Amino acid sequence: MPSRLEFLFFLSAGVFIALFPALPHAASSTFNIYAYGGSAMGGLPLLYYEGYAYVNNATSANSSFTSIYFTESPDSPTTWIAHPNTTASSNANANFTNQALAIPRAGSSTKQIGFVSGNSSAANNETVPEFHLYGETVFVVNSTSGEWETRFYAGETDSEGVWMLLWGADEEEEEGVFPVSLRTMPPSNYTVSLIQKSSRQTTSYYPSSPGKANVLCIEKIESKVIVPTYQGDNDQFFCKIV
């Protein structure tokens, strides 16, 4: 157990609340975002398609999907701007610019995460929130409460192996939806172990060196997701988010 314990808990399904003050972690000048969650998603990159965010491996996705990277907006470091990765062969026709990552507005008809021009909040269904990193994990600041939340979900599409990136979905009411964690750390030599024990199911992603803290652990108990943030031993399913 590390000397400093920093706890984040899901107070409701899909919502992280920081109980102890967290120092924001500055993003690199350019960075990528990867989705972790479920048994099939061990660090897949975000993709751009017709103004919305998707998750898949760009090498296997339809060429219409664009591999992207992010920078902080010069006007606000908490606004993240997507850029086409022009070094990827599938992005030869990508021509969008200045597209900020956005989440659906409260009461929006869609829950899909997308992109809007610059830091504009004028889109009918989307708003550009404050994004922050806690270590390598992406959080959104609730504009009303000021709490840091991560209510990211993946939703199945008609294409096998391609998921929509969602915000505030309900996995109990919506088929093919599961919670994910967004991180700026790419997967590296991860192995996946799926453990079934009584009423709880745990999906754990461990690095090649178990002594390191590069661990993401999603513990699911009676449809409620809990992510403890320190790594324990044996049967405790404790993991540290870095």
Secondary structure, DSSP 8 states (H G I E B T S, - for coil): --SS---EEEEETTEEEESS--------SSB--EEEETTTEEEEEEEEETTEEEES-TTTS-TTSEEEEEEE-SS-TTSEEEEE-TTSGGGTT----SEEEEEE-TT-S--B-EEEETT---SSSEE--EEEEETTEEEEE-TTT--EE--EEEEE-SSTT-EEEEES--TTTSTTEEE-EEESS---S-EEEEEEETTEEEEEEE-SSTTS---EEEEEETTEEE--SS---TTS------
